[in-house]
Amino acid sequence: MNDMTLTERAVNATDNKITARNVQVYYGESHAIKDVDVDILDKTVTAFIGPSGCGKSTFLRCLNRMNDTIDICRVQGEILLDSEDIYDRRVDPVQLRAKVGMVFQKPNPFPKSIYDNVAYGPKIHGLTRNRTELDEVVEASLRKAALWNEVKDRLTAPGTGLSGGQQQRLCIARAIATSPEVLLMDEPCSALDPIATAQVEELIDELRTNFSVVIVTHSMQQAARVSQKTAFFHLGNLVEYDDTDKIFTNPTDPRTESYITGRIG
Ligand SMILES: Nc1ncnc2c1ncn2[C@@H]1O[C@H](COP(=O)(O)OP(=O)(O)OP(=O)(O)O)[C@@H](O)[C@H]1O
């Protein structure tokens, strides 16, 4: 690895954005997340990896209370965003999700124009005062999502008419339009071809200058490419959490070693 790459990949933030302590998640009687403690850093990409069913998505959904939408799901423990308990009764989950945005596995643009997809969040949260400001937010979000040049001449066309990779970047633009502080991405490239995947990965690297990004991925290559921190989950436990380079070159726990060398998973 040359110096340039090292500089680019260096973990340049030490501030905690999210602090999770003693987190348990149950689906009915089933204990899906067990005693998880983790500190998610600001301006850093954190990857969640682990075999299918180990709880990566479940834990990710705890971070913006998306699990609230699943009736049988119960979350216990403490999750702080900056120093605020996101499960406090006074916290409005809708406001929280504007601060902790989410991008899903399958691109899911609204059946609306490209413009309206991005304008939706700022409008419902009252973040802009007039059409000029809204136009500015839409343009800035599409630029940050590296989509502006491809769509600027057809903002009124339906978002669903874009290619899969463009739709996913549109969903990223929609998520960042509310100026979130954290962006959660649940396997955001799994429905994309290699070229679109490379574009989204490049974008993730740029996004970390402004946001804390947490990405669930099945691809260890992807985790190694995009993240600075990696958390390895196994059977609902957070087995190991460390610098990505350490996890992939010199893991401490034998279960991590088995997973990254392909012996479990
Ligand atoms: N809505 C749900 N209702 C009941 N059980 C669920 C639900 N969602 C997940 N689970 C269970 O919780 C456990 C963790 O699932 P989760 O989807 O979080 O794992 P994952 O690591 O993200 O898996 P994958 O990599 O396959 O997406 C699994 O045993 C799963 O069956």
The ligand as an SDF file (V2000), in Angstrom:
LIG
                    3D

 31 33  0  0  0  0  0  0  0  0999 V2000
  -38.8790   -9.1580   11.0830 N   0  0  0  0  0  0  0  0  0  0  0  0
  -38.3360  -10.2260   11.7020 C   0  0  0  0  0  0  0  0  0  0  0  0
  -39.0980  -11.0540   12.4390 N   0  0  0  0  0  0  0  0  0  0  0  0
  -38.5770  -12.1290   13.0790 C   0  0  0  0  0  0  0  0  0  0  0  0
  -37.2620  -12.4540   13.0630 N   0  0  0  0  0  0  0  0  0  0  0  0
  -36.4590  -11.6630   12.3460 C   0  0  0  0  0  0  0  0  0  0  0  0
  -36.9360  -10.5190   11.6390 C   0  0  0  0  0  0  0  0  0  0  0  0
  -35.8860   -9.9230   11.0200 N   0  0  0  0  0  0  0  0  0  0  0  0
  -34.8030  -10.6730   11.3340 C   0  0  0  0  0  0  0  0  0  0  0  0
  -35.1340  -11.7120   12.1270 N   0  0  0  0  0  0  0  0  0  0  0  0
  -34.2200  -12.7400   12.6730 C   0  0  0  0  0  0  0  0  0  0  0  0
  -33.1680  -12.0900   13.3910 O   0  0  0  0  0  0  0  0  0  0  0  0
  -31.9200  -12.6950   13.1190 C   0  0  0  0  0  0  0  0  0  0  0  0
  -30.9610  -11.6620   12.5400 C   0  0  0  0  0  0  0  0  0  0  0  0
  -31.4380  -11.2770   11.2360 O   0  0  0  0  0  0  0  0  0  0  0  0
  -30.7900  -10.0980   10.4030 P   0  0  0  0  0  0  0  0  0  0  0  0
  -31.6230   -9.9240    9.1710 O   0  0  0  0  0  0  0  0  0  0  0  0
  -30.5760   -8.9430   11.2710 O   0  0  0  0  0  0  0  0  0  0  0  0
  -29.3800  -10.7300   10.0320 O   0  0  0  0  0  0  0  0  0  0  0  0
  -28.3430  -10.2880    8.9350 P   0  0  0  0  0  0  0  0  0  0  0  0
  -27.0090  -10.5580    9.5150 O   0  0  0  0  0  0  0  0  0  0  0  0
  -28.6130   -8.9100    8.4820 O   0  0  0  0  0  0  0  0  0  0  0  0
  -28.6630  -11.3310    7.7860 O   0  0  0  0  0  0  0  0  0  0  0  0
  -28.4700  -11.2220    6.2020 P   0  0  0  0  0  0  0  0  0  0  0  0
  -27.0050  -11.0480    6.0060 O   0  0  0  0  0  0  0  0  0  0  0  0
  -28.9580  -12.5510    5.7140 O   0  0  0  0  0  0  0  0  0  0  0  0
  -29.2900  -10.0640    5.7290 O   0  0  0  0  0  0  0  0  0  0  0  0
  -32.2000  -13.8590   12.1690 C   0  0  0  0  0  0  0  0  0  0  0  0
  -32.3160  -15.0250   12.9500 O   0  0  0  0  0  0  0  0  0  0  0  0
  -33.5220  -13.4900   11.5540 C   0  0  0  0  0  0  0  0  0  0  0  0
  -34.2440  -14.6460   11.1890 O   0  0  0  0  0  0  0  0  0  0  0  0
  1  2  1  0
  2  3  1  0
  2  7  2  0
  3  4  2  0
  4  5  1  0
  5  6  2  0
  6  7  1  0
  6 10  1  0
  7  8  1  0
  8  9  2  0
  9 10  1  0
 10 11  1  0
 11 12  1  0
 11 30  1  0
 12 13  1  0
 13 14  1  0
 13 28  1  0
 14 15  1  0
 15 16  1  0
 16 17  2  0
 16 18  1  0
 16 19  1  0
 19 20  1  0
 20 21  2  0
 20 22  1  0
 20 23  1  0
 23 24  1  0
 24 25  2  0
 24 26  1  0
 24 27  1  0
 28 29  1  0
 28 30  1  0
 30 31  1  0
M  END
$$$$
